[in-house]
């Protein structure tokens, strides 16, 4: 059954901040082609640079405290029916979502894929710790899938558009750093100054070849070491999932708990591998902190730090994995690796995420229910996970091919599957 798309002449979309790069511009262009009216609020020169339809651009140049009233006025002035944003926890978005909900408007939320790297997340009203998935049980997902026989694709082993992601991040911050004179009241949602953000992105881009060599050597030493090991999956300390949906305020806090738990519970011949996020840019001295904590807990020589990169090589032989709430944990679950999480995560279901105390987990982790996880994964691929990406041209084309109709549908992705109105998904073919 084809999805039901609402009458085109009743939809007015107001875009807020999006992922770095031209994805939101392409999305707005296609919504206009579908007959909708589209507006975009820009908060800085980076937002303006990547929105090419000038007639629909609305700059916000006031102080942050003026935003709630200005946003409410815009909703009335433009007769807005839908708001579109990337990430729902940054201050301007959290305020907008609350006001839009009060008015009964649709809230379209994009995020990095829960099953990244070849999928992105599209949900209504909230994502991550605010997602509807947080309240869903696996048996309910199984019921919703009864009329579907889609065969879930295998998980890719690497990020699809890493270089483009870093490039657009650096370019965005360049615009904000050098051309932001007309947005003098702009305050970034992250704590670092924009100039520092730009330098970190640029440094990360330039050092990619050096970091790749370091990562390969570290991975090779672990794989050739012959010792059993457990894997800690790190996140970006400034990422919204870590800051808003976890019990830790810094990555060092998480590392301290993990390394202390490993020292107390793991067999003496086991090792711990700390794997950094692929976009880790050095703003936190993680390698130094890992060495310090290992030494303080009597684990010198048994704790290893690995820069980002491919996860599959390390997961294939890991005894277990721990994380706050990283989406990378889903690759561990797919492979049947025991998993423990510390923050709010959409995949934190009792069927496949451990509830053991940390020391017991490291001493002898219980294996996840792989059958239940496959049901969960199939459910995501039929609903909120859309093939494609924000940053590469090919990824954007693939994403736009599906997500515009999902946005125009009366039902969100989860309800559409249950009612039988979800459009069939194209099977993803990964080219190695």
VOPAGU-2260 file (C-alpha; in pm, 1 decimal, decimal comma):
REM VOPAGU-2260
SITE   aa  ch    i         X         Y         Z
SITE  UNK   A    0       0,0       0,0       0,0
SITE  UNK   A    1     136,4     343,9     -90,2
SITE  UNK   A    2     191,0     595,5     189,0
SITE  UNK   A    3     -76,8     861,2     230,2
SITE  UNK   A    4      61,7    1207,0     153,9
SITE  UNK   A    5    -118,7    1512,6     289,0
SITE  UNK   A    6    -255,4    1773,1      47,5
SITE  UNK   A    7      40,0    1977,1     -68,3
SITE  UNK   A    8    -116,3    2324,6     -41,3
SITE  UNK   A    9    -157,7    2304,3     337,2
SITE  UNK   A   10     209,3    2254,1     429,2
SITE  UNK   A   11     445,0    2532,4     535,9
SITE  UNK   A   12     788,0    2410,7     652,0
SITE  UNK   A   13    1018,3    2620,7     870,8
SITE  UNK   A   14    1377,5    2492,6     875,4
SITE  UNK   A   15    1611,2    2565,7    1166,2
SITE  UNK   A   16    1973,8    2448,1    1190,4
SITE  UNK   A   17    2080,1    2144,8     989,8
SITE  UNK   A   18    2386,5    1925,9     939,8
SITE  UNK   A   19    2690,7    2102,4     799,5
SITE  UNK   A   20    2674,3    2126,2     422,0
SITE  UNK   A   21    2402,7    2149,9     154,9
SITE  UNK   A   22    2161,2    1874,2     263,3
SITE  UNK   A   23    1895,2    2103,8     411,2
SITE  UNK   A   24    1906,8    2321,5      99,3
SITE  UNK   A   25    1840,4    2018,9    -122,8
SITE  UNK   A   26    1562,9    1901,6     106,4
SITE  UNK   A   27    1395,0    2241,9      97,0
SITE  UNK   A   28    1418,7    2252,3    -283,2
SITE  UNK   A   29    1245,2    1917,2    -315,9
SITE  UNK   A   30     970,0    2012,8     -70,9
SITE  UNK   A   31     905,8    2325,0    -279,0
SITE  UNK   A   32     887,8    2106,0    -588,4
SITE  UNK   A   33     622,0    1898,9    -406,4
SITE  UNK   A   34     409,2    2212,7    -366,0
SITE  UNK   A   35     499,4    2311,4     -10,7
SITE  UNK   A   36     611,3    2651,1     114,2
SITE  UNK   A   37     957,1    2646,9     272,1
SITE  UNK   A   38    1132,1    2900,1     498,8
SITE  UNK   A   39    1472,1    2884,2     668,8
SITE  UNK   A   40    1589,7    3061,4     984,1
SITE  UNK   A   41    1965,5    3119,4     990,5
SITE  UNK   A   42    2158,6    3196,6    1307,5
SITE  UNK   A   43    2503,1    3263,8    1159,9
SITE  UNK   A   44    2698,0    3302,1     835,2
SITE  UNK   A   45    2746,5    2926,0     807,0
SITE  UNK   A   46    2369,6    2869,4     800,9
SITE  UNK   A   47    2332,4    3137,9     533,2
SITE  UNK   A   48    2619,1    3006,4     317,3
SITE  UNK   A   49    2453,7    2667,3     266,3
SITE  UNK   A   50    2099,9    2794,9     198,6
SITE  UNK   A   51    2090,2    2898,3    -166,0
SITE  UNK   A   52    1724,2    3009,8    -192,6
SITE  UNK   A   53    1770,6    3366,5     -68,0
SITE  UNK   A   54    1403,2    3465,7     -92,3
SITE  UNK   A   55    1312,9    3213,3     178,2
SITE  UNK   A   56    1599,6    3291,5     416,2
SITE  UNK   A   57    1516,1    3461,4     749,7
SITE  UNK   A   58    1819,1    3579,6     951,8
SITE  UNK   A   59    1796,4    3578,5    1331,7
SITE  UNK   A   60    2038,6    3844,0    1456,4
SITE  UNK   A   61    1895,2    3923,1    1801,2
SITE  UNK   A   62    2019,6    3810,8    2138,4
SITE  UNK   A   63    1941,5    3448,3    2233,6
SITE  UNK   A   64    1682,5    3554,0    2493,5
SITE  UNK   A   65    1472,1    3706,9    2213,0
SITE  UNK   A   66    1446,7    3374,5    2028,6
SITE  UNK   A   67    1131,7    3227,0    2192,2
SITE  UNK   A   68     917,1    3532,4    2110,0
SITE  UNK   A   69    1065,6    3566,3    1761,7
SITE  UNK   A   70    1006,6    3199,0    1685,8
SITE  UNK   A   71     647,0    3211,8    1811,3
SITE  UNK   A   72     584,9    3520,3    1595,6
SITE  UNK   A   73     730,0    3347,5    1289,8
SITE  UNK   A   74     498,2    3051,2    1336,2
SITE  UNK   A   75     200,5    3284,0    1324,7
SITE  UNK   A   76     332,0    3517,2    1054,2
SITE  UNK   A   77     418,0    3236,5     811,2
SITE  UNK   A   78     128,8    3005,2     910,8
SITE  UNK   A   79     381,8    2731,1     975,2
SITE  UNK   A   80     257,3    2370,7     988,9
SITE  UNK   A   81     593,2    2188,9    1023,4
SITE  UNK   A   82     937,8    2263,4    1166,8
SITE  UNK   A   83    1252,6    2082,2    1052,2
SITE  UNK   A   84    1575,8    2057,2    1250,0
SITE  UNK   A   85    1891,0    1852,5    1305,8
SITE  UNK   A   86    1923,1    1739,6    1666,2
SITE  UNK   A   87    1659,1    1836,3    1920,3
SITE  UNK   A   88    1867,3    1927,0    2226,1
SITE  UNK   A   89    2067,4    2237,5    2127,0
SITE  UNK   A   90    1906,7    2537,5    2304,7
SITE  UNK   A   91    1741,1    2706,0    2003,0
SITE  UNK   A   92    1594,0    2371,5    1895,6
SITE  UNK   A   93    1474,9    2260,4    2238,0
SITE  UNK   A   94    1288,5    2589,8    2273,2
SITE  UNK   A   95    1139,7    2559,2    1925,1
SITE  UNK   A   96    1027,0    2201,1    1979,3
SITE  UNK   A   97     847,3    2292,7    2303,1
SITE  UNK   A   98     661,5    2583,1    2139,9
SITE  UNK   A   99     576,2    2381,7    1828,3
SITE  UNK   A  100     433,6    2099,4    2038,5
SITE  UNK   A  101     214,5    2343,3    2229,3
SITE  UNK   A  102      68,2    2452,7    1896,5
SITE  UNK   A  103      22,3    2098,3    1767,8
SITE  UNK   A  104     272,5    2137,0    1481,6
SITE  UNK   A  105     469,9    1853,1    1326,3
SITE  UNK   A  106     833,0    1840,0    1435,2
SITE  UNK   A  107    1068,1    1666,8    1190,6
SITE  UNK   A  108    1396,4    1566,2    1355,6
SITE  UNK   A  109    1705,1    1448,9    1166,2
SITE  UNK   A  110    2003,4    1289,0    1334,8
SITE  UNK   A  111    2304,3    1076,0    1248,3
SITE  UNK   A  112    2189,2     721,1    1185,4
SITE  UNK   A  113    2121,5     487,8    1473,9
SITE  UNK   A  114    2257,2     231,1    1227,0
SITE  UNK   A  115    2527,8     448,4    1076,9
SITE  UNK   A  116    2713,6     495,5     854,1
SITE  UNK   A  117    2492,5     420,4     553,2
SITE  UNK   A  118    2167,4     533,3     714,2
SITE  UNK   A  119    2044,1     853,7     876,7
SITE  UNK   A  120    1770,5     890,5    1136,2
SITE  UNK   A  121    1439,3    1061,6    1061,4
SITE  UNK   A  122    1181,3    1083,3    1342,7
SITE  UNK   A  123     897,5    1303,7    1458,8
SITE  UNK   A  124     909,4    1505,6    1783,9
SITE  UNK   A  125    1244,6    1379,9    1919,4
SITE  UNK   A  126    1552,4    1162,8    1873,9
SITE  UNK   A  127    1798,7     968,6    2088,7
SITE  UNK   A  128    1681,6     994,1    2451,0
SITE  UNK   A  129    1367,4    1177,8    2334,1
SITE  UNK   A  130    1278,9     919,0    2068,8
SITE  UNK   A  131     960,1     712,9    2071,4
SITE  UNK   A  132    1190,4     410,8    2057,1
SITE  UNK   A  133    1276,7     462,5    2423,0
SITE  UNK   A  134     929,1     343,7    2523,1
SITE  UNK   A  135     892,9      61,8    2269,1
SITE  UNK   A  136     931,9    -305,5    2362,0
SITE  UNK   A  137    1078,6    -564,1    2127,2
SITE  UNK   A  138     756,8    -776,8    2122,7
SITE  UNK   A  139     563,8    -472,2    1999,7
SITE  UNK   A  140     818,3    -428,2    1721,2
SITE  UNK   A  141     777,9    -793,0    1626,5
SITE  UNK   A  142     400,1    -745,3    1600,4
SITE  UNK   A  143     445,1    -441,2    1375,0
SITE  UNK   A  144     673,7    -645,1    1147,0
SITE  UNK   A  145     433,5    -934,7    1096,8
SITE  UNK   A  146     330,8    -816,8     750,9
SITE  UNK   A  147     687,4    -740,0     640,0
SITE  UNK   A  148     936,3    -986,7     495,3
SITE  UNK   A  149    1218,7    -744,7     417,4
SITE  UNK   A  150    1562,8    -898,7     448,2
SITE  UNK   A  151    1783,2    -667,7     651,8
SITE  UNK   A  152    2116,1    -568,2     490,1
SITE  UNK   A  153    2443,8    -655,5     659,2
SITE  UNK   A  154    2604,0    -379,1     865,7
SITE  UNK   A  155    2872,1    -184,9     674,2
SITE  UNK   A  156    3217,1    -186,0     829,2
SITE  UNK   A  157    3312,2     177,1     771,1
SITE  UNK   A  158    3180,4     532,4     771,6
SITE  UNK   A  159    3040,6     629,3     432,9
SITE  UNK   A  160    3141,0     997,6     399,0
SITE  UNK   A  161    3398,4    1080,7     664,0
SITE  UNK   A  162    3610,4    1318,9     455,2
SITE  UNK   A  163    3307,0    1513,9     337,1
SITE  UNK   A  164    3179,7    1534,4     695,6
SITE  UNK   A  165    3505,4    1685,8     819,6
SITE  UNK   A  166    3536,6    1914,4     514,5
SITE  UNK   A  167    3189,6    2065,5     552,8
SITE  UNK   A  168    3244,2    2107,0     926,0
SITE  UNK   A  169    3564,4    2302,4     865,2
SITE  UNK   A  170    3403,0    2512,2     590,0
SITE  UNK   A  171    3098,6    2592,5     806,0
SITE  UNK   A  172    3316,1    2714,7    1091,4
SITE  UNK   A  173    3527,7    2918,6     848,7
SITE  UNK   A  174    3216,7    3112,2     743,8
SITE  UNK   A  175    3118,7    3166,3    1106,4
SITE  UNK   A  176    3468,1    3275,9    1203,7
SITE  UNK   A  177    3533,0    3524,0     920,2
SITE  UNK   A  178    3191,8    3635,7     784,6
SITE  UNK   A  179    2974,4    3649,2    1095,3
SITE  UNK   A  180    2985,0    4028,4    1148,0
SITE  UNK   A  181    2609,5    4068,9    1091,2
SITE  UNK   A  182    2530,5    3799,1    1351,0
SITE  UNK   A  183    2722,1    3954,3    1638,9
SITE  UNK   A  184    2489,4    3806,7    1905,2
SITE  UNK   A  185    2531,3    3448,7    1784,1
SITE  UNK   A  186    2634,6    3199,9    2052,2
SITE  UNK   A  187    2732,9    2845,4    1945,2
SITE  UNK   A  188    2561,7    2557,9    2124,1
SITE  UNK   A  189    2903,0    2413,4    2209,6
SITE  UNK   A  190    3137,7    2556,1    2471,6
SITE  UNK   A  191    3444,0    2610,3    2250,1
SITE  UNK   A  192    3487,5    2939,1    2060,0
SITE  UNK   A  193    3418,4    2915,5    1685,6
SITE  UNK   A  194    3781,7    2987,6    1597,6
SITE  UNK   A  195    3892,6    2692,3    1810,1
SITE  UNK   A  196    3628,5    2469,1    1646,3
SITE  UNK   A  197    3757,1    2568,6    1301,8
SITE  UNK   A  198    4120,5    2500,8    1394,7
SITE  UNK   A  199    4027,7    2158,4    1531,9
SITE  UNK   A  200    3835,2    2064,4    1216,7
SITE  UNK   A  201    4121,2    2187,1     995,3
SITE  UNK   A  202    4382,6    2005,5    1203,6
SITE  UNK   A  203    4177,9    1684,7    1191,3
SITE  UNK   A  204    4146,1    1712,5     812,7
SITE  UNK   A  205    4518,3    1774,8     757,3
SITE  UNK   A  206    4632,2    1501,4     994,9
SITE  UNK   A  207    4404,1    1228,6     859,9
SITE  UNK   A  208    4692,4    1042,9     682,0
SITE  UNK   A  209    4911,4    1050,9     995,8
SITE  UNK   A  210    4625,5     940,9    1219,3
SITE  UNK   A  211    4541,1     658,9     978,4
SITE  UNK   A  212    4894,0     517,2    1009,5
SITE  UNK   A  213    4886,0     544,8    1389,5
SITE  UNK   A  214    4545,1     373,3    1399,9
SITE  UNK   A  215    4654,2      85,5    1176,1
SITE  UNK   A  216    4966,5      22,2    1382,4
SITE  UNK   A  217    4769,3      25,5    1708,5
SITE  UNK   A  218    4505,6    -209,3    1565,9
SITE  UNK   A  219    4772,2    -444,3    1430,5
SITE  UNK   A  220    4946,6    -465,4    1770,8
SITE  UNK   A  221    4616,4    -559,6    1935,1
SITE  UNK   A  222    4518,4    -816,4    1674,0
SITE  UNK   A  223    4864,1    -974,3    1683,0
SITE  UNK   A  224    4890,5    -960,4    2062,7
SITE  UNK   A  225    4719,1   -1291,9    2125,5
SITE  UNK   A  226    4538,5   -1169,3    2438,4
SITE  UNK   A  227    4162,6   -1163,9    2509,5
SITE  UNK   A  228    4031,8    -807,6    2515,4
SITE  UNK   A  229    3725,2    -597,8    2591,3
SITE  UNK   A  230    3629,8    -288,6    2393,0
SITE  UNK   A  231    3526,4      53,6    2527,2
SITE  UNK   A  232    3350,1     263,2    2259,6
SITE  UNK   A  233    3403,2     634,0    2318,3
SITE  UNK   A  234    3195,6     926,1    2194,2
SITE  UNK   A  235    3257,8    1293,7    2138,4
SITE  UNK   A  236    3243,6    1463,0    2477,3
SITE  UNK   A  237    3051,8    1758,2    2330,0
SITE  UNK   A  238    2798,8    1537,2    2149,1
SITE  UNK   A  239    2436,4    1590,0    2251,0
SITE  UNK   A  240    2377,7    1219,9    2325,3
SITE  UNK   A  241    2665,3    1222,2    2573,3
SITE  UNK   A  242    2586,9    1557,5    2734,6
SITE  UNK   A  243    2207,4    1529,8    2752,9
SITE  UNK   A  244    2140,6    1157,7    2789,0
SITE  UNK   A  245    2418,8    1020,9    3010,4
SITE  UNK   A  246    2520,2    1030,9    3379,1
SITE  UNK   A  247    2867,2    1168,8    3295,8
SITE  UNK   A  248    2976,2    1526,6    3233,9
SITE  UNK   A  249    3317,2    1441,9    3085,5
SITE  UNK   A  250    3465,5    1150,7    2896,1
SITE  UNK   A  251    3730,9    1122,0    3169,1
SITE  UNK   A  252    3452,6    1040,5    3417,9
SITE  UNK   A  253    3339,1     752,9    3195,8
SITE  UNK   A  254    3695,3     629,2    3140,6
SITE  UNK   A  255    3762,3     634,0    3514,5
SITE  UNK   A  256    3457,8     416,9    3589,4
SITE  UNK   A  257    3534,6     171,3    3309,2
SITE  UNK   A  258    3902,9     129,0    3389,7
SITE  UNK   A  259    3836,1      89,6    3762,9
SITE  UNK   A  260    3565,3    -168,9    3691,0
SITE  UNK   A  261    3796,3    -355,7    3456,0
SITE  UNK   A  262    4076,3    -362,4    3714,0
SITE  UNK   A  263    3838,9    -504,9    3976,1
SITE  UNK   A  264    3654,6    -759,3    3762,2
SITE  UNK   A  265    3843,9    -873,6    3452,5
SITE  UNK   A  266    4073,7   -1179,4    3454,3
SITE  UNK   A  267    4437,7   -1077,2    3492,4
SITE  UNK   A  268    4532,5   -1190,3    3140,9
SITE  UNK   A  269    4257,7    -984,8    2972,5
SITE  UNK   A  270    4321,2    -643,7    2816,1
SITE  UNK   A  271    4104,3    -334,1    2763,2
SITE  UNK   A  272    4095,7    -149,6    2429,2
SITE  UNK   A  273    3975,9     212,8    2434,1
SITE  UNK   A  274    3848,4     310,4    2089,3
SITE  UNK   A  275    3804,2     681,0    2016,7
SITE  UNK   A  276    3523,0     823,7    1805,3
SITE  UNK   A  277    3611,5     861,3    1433,8
SITE  UNK   A  278    3568,6    1240,9    1459,5
SITE  UNK   A  279    3767,5    1285,4    1781,6
SITE  UNK   A  280    3966,6    1605,5    1727,4
SITE  UNK   A  281    4195,3    1626,1    2028,4
SITE  UNK   A  282    4005,2    1885,5    2232,6
SITE  UNK   A  283    4016,6    1631,4    2516,6
SITE  UNK   A  284    4359,4    1468,4    2585,1
SITE  UNK   A  285    4215,6    1116,3    2580,4
SITE  UNK   A  286    4538,7     924,3    2519,6
SITE  UNK   A  287    4705,2    1096,9    2816,2
SITE  UNK   A  288    4402,0    1032,8    3039,2
SITE  UNK   A  289    4393,1     664,3    2943,0
SITE  UNK   A  290    4760,3     622,0    3029,9
SITE  UNK   A  291    4716,0     799,4    3362,7
SITE  UNK   A  292    4411,7     595,7    3466,1
SITE  UNK   A  293    4572,4     268,5    3358,5
SITE  UNK   A  294    4881,3     344,7    3566,7
SITE  UNK   A  295    4677,4     446,5    3871,7
SITE  UNK   A  296    4479,1     119,9    3855,2
SITE  UNK   A  297    4780,8    -107,5    3809,5
SITE  UNK   A  298    4695,3    -183,8    3445,5
SITE  UNK   A  299    5006,6     -58,3    3266,9
SITE  UNK   A  300    5052,0    -260,2    2948,3
SITE  UNK   A  301    4694,3    -393,7    2958,0
SITE  UNK   A  302    4504,6     -85,2    2835,9
SITE  UNK   A  303    4535,5      25,8    2473,1
SITE  UNK   A  304    4414,5     346,0    2303,7
SITE  UNK   A  305    4310,2     339,3    1936,9
SITE  UNK   A  306    4212,1     640,3    1727,8
SITE  UNK   A  307    3879,7     625,6    1533,6
SITE  UNK   A  308    3852,8     431,7    1208,9
SITE  UNK   A  309    3698,6      96,4    1130,4
SITE  UNK   A  310    3530,0     -77,6    1418,5
SITE  UNK   A  311    3468,9    -417,2    1258,1
SITE  UNK   A  312    3833,9    -522,8    1280,3
SITE  UNK   A  313    3835,8    -484,1    1658,8
SITE  UNK   A  314    3481,9    -610,2    1721,7
SITE  UNK   A  315    3539,9    -939,0    1542,9
SITE  UNK   A  316    3745,3   -1076,5    1834,2
SITE  UNK   A  317    3627,7    -866,4    2131,0
SITE  UNK   A  318    3494,6   -1047,1    2440,7
SITE  UNK   A  319    3258,6    -760,9    2529,0
SITE  UNK   A  320    3190,1    -393,4    2465,7
SITE  UNK   A  321    3097,3    -101,6    2692,2
SITE  UNK   A  322    2978,5     247,9    2602,1
SITE  UNK   A  323    2773,9     539,4    2731,5
SITE  UNK   A  324    2519,5     538,7    2448,2
SITE  UNK   A  325    2718,8     532,2    2123,4
SITE  UNK   A  326    2539,8     419,1    1808,6
SITE  UNK   A  327    2851,8     213,1    1732,3
SITE  UNK   A  328    2727,5     -30,8    1997,7
SITE  UNK   A  329    2476,0    -160,2    1745,3
SITE  UNK   A  330    2758,9    -315,6    1547,1
SITE  UNK   A  331    2857,8    -504,8    1861,6
SITE  UNK   A  332    2501,0    -630,6    1907,5
SITE  UNK   A  333    2478,3    -740,4    1545,0
SITE  UNK   A  334    2786,2    -956,2    1599,4
SITE  UNK   A  335    2653,8   -1105,2    1922,1
SITE  UNK   A  336    2912,0    -928,1    2139,9
SITE  UNK   A  337    2793,1    -874,0    2500,6
SITE  UNK   A  338    2719,2    -506,8    2561,1
SITE  UNK   A  339    2678,1    -278,3    2863,0
SITE  UNK   A  340    2559,5      83,4    2839,2
SITE  UNK   A  341    2551,8     367,1    3094,5
SITE  UNK   A  342    2330,2     632,0    2934,2
SITE  UNK   A  343    1988,9     651,8    2769,5
SITE  UNK   A  344    2003,3     471,5    2435,2
SITE  UNK   A  345    1733,0     372,1    2187,8
SITE  UNK   A  346    1878,8      18,1    2174,9
SITE  UNK   A  347    1887,4     -31,2    2552,7
SITE  UNK   A  348    1648,0    -326,1    2564,9
SITE  UNK   A  349    1672,4    -598,9    2832,0
SITE  UNK   A  350    1677,1    -872,5    2569,1
SITE  UNK   A  351    2019,9    -774,9    2438,8
SITE  UNK   A  352    2186,3    -517,6    2669,3
SITE  UNK   A  353    2344,7    -647,0    2991,3
SITE  UNK   A  354    2208,2    -551,5    3332,2
SITE  UNK   A  355    2505,5    -705,9    3519,3
SITE  UNK   A  356    2715,4    -491,0    3755,1
SITE  UNK   A  357    3027,2    -371,4    3575,0
SITE  UNK   A  358    3273,3    -593,4    3762,6
SITE  UNK   A  359    3057,4    -901,5    3697,9
SITE  UNK   A  360    3024,3    -799,5    3332,3
SITE  UNK   A  361    3401,2    -789,3    3285,8
SITE  UNK   A  362    3441,2   -1115,0    3478,5
SITE  UNK   A  363    3194,4   -1305,6    3257,9
SITE  UNK   A  364    2950,2   -1113,1    3039,2
SITE  UNK   A  365    2622,0   -1271,2    2936,8
SITE  UNK   A  366    2561,1   -1294,6    2563,5
SITE  UNK   A  367    2278,7   -1090,7    2407,5
SITE  UNK   A  368    1965,9   -1241,6    2253,7
SITE  UNK   A  369    2072,1   -1203,6    1889,9
SITE  UNK   A  370    1730,9   -1302,5    1757,9
SITE  UNK   A  371    1566,4   -1018,5    1953,3
SITE  UNK   A  372    1828,4    -772,8    1829,0
SITE  UNK   A  373    1768,0    -873,0    1467,5
SITE  UNK   A  374    1398,2    -799,7    1518,7
SITE  UNK   A  375    1487,5    -459,3    1660,5
SITE  UNK   A  376    1724,8    -385,3    1373,7
SITE  UNK   A  377    1471,8    -486,0    1110,0
SITE  UNK   A  378    1218,1    -258,8    1276,7
SITE  UNK   A  379    1454,7      39,2    1257,1
SITE  UNK   A  380    1534,0     -28,1     891,3
SITE  UNK   A  381    1161,9     -34,7     810,7
SITE  UNK   A  382    1090,8     287,7     998,8
SITE  UNK   A  383    1329,4     562,4    1110,8
SITE  UNK   A  384    1651,9     457,1     936,6
SITE  UNK   A  385    1673,5     594,4     583,3
SITE  UNK   A  386    1947,0     485,1     343,1
SITE  UNK   A  387    2184,0     766,0     248,5
SITE  UNK   A  388    2390,7    1036,6     415,3
SITE  UNK   A  389    2406,6    1409,8     481,4
SITE  UNK   A  390    2753,3    1486,9     347,0
SITE  UNK   A  391    2843,1    1308,9      21,9
SITE  UNK   A  392    2654,1    1394,8    -299,1
SITE  UNK   A  393    2562,8    1029,7    -356,3
SITE  UNK   A  394    2443,0     990,1       1,0
SITE  UNK   A  395    2223,1    1300,9     -24,7
SITE  UNK   A  396    2063,3    1179,2    -348,1
SITE  UNK   A  397    1981,1     844,8    -193,9
SITE  UNK   A  398    1838,4    1006,0     118,2
SITE  UNK   A  399    1620,5    1259,8     -64,2
SITE  UNK   A  400    1474,2     985,8    -280,2
SITE  UNK   A  401    1292,3     849,0      26,4
SITE  UNK   A  402    1272,8    1101,2     305,7
SITE  UNK   A  403    1064,9    1373,4     135,5
SITE  UNK   A  404     762,4    1142,9     102,4
SITE  UNK   A  405     814,5    1035,1     463,2
SITE  UNK   A  406     795,8    1399,1     571,8
SITE  UNK   A  407     483,0    1463,4     365,0
SITE  UNK   A  408     308,9    1158,4     508,4
SITE  UNK   A  409      38,5    1213,9     770,5
SITE  UNK   A  410     195,9     940,7     986,6
SITE  UNK   A  411     538,1     920,1    1140,1
SITE  UNK   A  412     759,5     626,2    1034,2
SITE  UNK   A  413     657,2     406,8    1328,4
SITE  UNK   A  414     283,7     452,6    1285,1
SITE  UNK   A  415     311,5     413,5     907,8
SITE  UNK   A  416     459,1      64,5     947,1
SITE  UNK   A  417     189,4     -37,1    1193,4
SITE  UNK   A  418     -93,9      86,9     969,5
SITE  UNK   A  419      54,9     -56,6     651,2
SITE  UNK   A  420     103,7     277,3     473,6
SITE  UNK   A  421     485,6     281,9     480,7
SITE  UNK   A  422     643,5     288,7     135,9
SITE  UNK   A  423     873,4      -5,4      53,9
SITE  UNK   A  424    1241,1      64,2     114,5
SITE  UNK   A  425    1512,7      17,2    -141,6
SITE  UNK   A  426    1757,1    -252,7     -38,5
SITE  UNK   A  427    2098,7    -107,6      30,5
SITE  UNK   A  428    2383,7    -250,7    -172,0
SITE  UNK   A  429    2721,9    -173,2     -20,2
SITE  UNK   A  430    3004,1    -141,3    -271,6
SITE  UNK   A  431    3334,7    -239,5    -113,2
